[in-house]
Amino acid sequence: MTTNQAVLREDAPLDLRLSDAELESTTEHLTAFLEGVVDDAGADGAVLGLSGGIDSTTVAYLAVEALGAEHVHGLVMPSVVNTEDNMSDAEWVAQELGIEYDVVEIQPIAESFFDAIPEAADDRTAAGNVYVRTRAVLNYFVANYENKVVLGTGNRSEAMTGYFTKYGDQAVDCNPIGNLYKQQVRQLAAHLGVPEELVTKTPSAEMWSGQTDEEEMGLDYDTLDAVLALHIDGPLSTAATVRQLDVTEAQVERVVELYEESVHKRSMPPAPEPLYR
């Protein structure tokens, strides 16, 4: 099985893969986008967090192609909940691309928050978000110092379901892969030459030990992508989506629930209407 085949399960409800020509034009489009963001900001390059996952790896490959390795700075920011394998993969990516990178242990920083509000430290989600937001602060700390922009690594599947930390991993200057479904990110990664073991590894935000994206969301990415494409982004009703994709109504309803409950994450903070103009 080739890497391009491996990005799609045999029983995937929908094939969202791009053609070879579309992959090439997408690569050109995204690298031009990155060049434009950096140029418009008058910046000297870009900073991004490297997790060892497919999303940050793909963005790193795109950034190097767009800006040159000398203009990309990676940050590997492990805590006690991060696996050694993922952190090793993050460093491997940086070394393969020849970019500057730093390893910053964030556990001591997170512990200062936990010590300040100890009653919140046992809340798994609250504590996990501390790690994510700490990384965002460090990304901008380095970017400000080096006159660089911060690159986001979120994809469309995560954005549409709110699978990110508000003012955390989406506290960025741009999202190069923000309009690609997870399936398409894996395919683009393979097209860019990302090693197959990274293309096909199990996705995890690593907000706590043993966490996986698909277990937390309650469905796999191929099913999520398919429902998003045809029902949330597309015109099909729930019943038509169930028939077209051979998925359950409960799976469609779960995607709708994730989408509707995360609207606030995709919007500017609300303010009251002005009384006087």
Secondary structure, DSSP 8 states (H G I E B T S, - for coil): --HHHHTS-TT-S------HHHHHHHHHHHHHHHHHHHHHTT-S-EEEE--SSHHHHHHHHHHHHHH-GGGEEEEE---TTS-HHHHHHHHHHHHHHT-EEEE---HHHHHHHHHHSGGGTT-HHHHHHHHHHHHHHHHHHHHHHHT-EEB----HHHHHHT-S-TTTTT-SSB-TTTTS-HHHHHHHHHHHT--HHHHTS-----SSTT--HHHHHTS-HHHHHHHIIIIISSS--HHHHHHHHT--HHHHHHHHHHHHHTGGGGS-------S--
